[in-house]
Amino acid sequence: MRLTSFQYLLVFITSLLLCGLLTPLMKNLAIKFSIVDKPNQAHKTHFGSVPYLGGLAIMATIWSVTLCGSLLIQIGRSTFEILLSILLPATLLGLIGLWDDIKNLSPLPRFVAQTLGGCFTAGFIVSTNTIGLPTGNDIQDFVITVFWIVGITNAVNFFDNLDGGASGSVTISSLGLFALALISGQFYVATLSLVLAGSAFGFLFWNRNPAKIYMGDAGALFLGMLLATLLVRFEPNLINSYAGYAIPVMIVALPILDTSVALSSRLRRGKSLFQGGTDHLSHRLLRRGFTSTRCALILWLLTLVFVLLAILISNVSYKYESIILLTSLILWAFLYFKFMEQSDE
């Protein structure tokens, strides 16, 4: 069901305001129970203890707006089941992240939870034939979807290493997906993307430098899985299948770039891939002398560039799709090698 422009605006503003109001409540709750991120590790960039539980505000907002909206527009049972299939795995993974925020789990339980969540979501999407760009082989679709969901979920989680960096980029990526889904006539993907964007933006007001609260693994894993799942369900209306497959990648190009640089750096130095370090894009920018605020702005700008290129691909003729795709690939590769030139620590 397509909403009016006013209704879309109302969805965004409601999500923004609700998350903006819930976040300070979660901040006070985190302080009360001492659920805080202490700068006791080398890869931390802040100096004072910062409360967690921002992820709970984001999850509560997205659930509240989605359920209330579903009741108001009276969606059908099948559509409601699809919404639950998107939100429930992301929420369960977010709760695992919350446990990690409180108890500091080892990487293995998180990876197992991500894989199980990815398998459930992939199985549901493939079995209901709701994958955006199927390959025509159910096994291939399942495997690719699991790898995509686990990979992007982790990429967004790793990307959350700078005040406002991840929340701002997720806002931009979600708005880009909203625009693309709206153009393609996929109104439920568009609406849920807008709820995601509004929630992330509402949280950003409290998470921008100097951050008063963090989303923690609870928020990063929840947002990552939710965004990854929506991108899998998105179906670009393009003749060029390669450009169609590239659009979801371009929407999350910055988290992928950040993860690629960090993991390549650790492999080069013989370090553990799961050990935190100061080898992310934000850390490299900070060592170049940029302030935290400038670093966040640079990351947001780069996210916006790739999102705009993705939107541009969907609005040009066939002969220009490959040109834009090649331009995007060259830009991504240039940024990868440019960041890899810099000091790893």
Secondary structure, DSSP 8 states (H G I E B T S, - for coil): ----HHHHHHHHHHHHHHHHHHHHHHHHHHHHTT-EE-S-STT---SS-EE--HHHHHHHHHHHHHHHHHHHHT--HHHHHHHHHHHHHHHHHHHHHHHHHHH---HHHHHHHHHHHHHHHHHHHHHTT--SS--S-HHHHHHHHHHHHHHHHHHHHHH--STTHHHHHHHHHHHHHHHHHHHHT-HHHHHHHHHHHHHHHHHHHHHSSS-S---HHHHHHHHHHHHHHHHHH-----S-HHHHHHHHHHHTHHHHHHHHHHHHHHHHHT--TTS--S-SHHHHHHHTT--HHHHHHHHHHHHHHHHHHHHHHTTS-HHHHHHHHHHHHHHHHHHHHHHHHS---
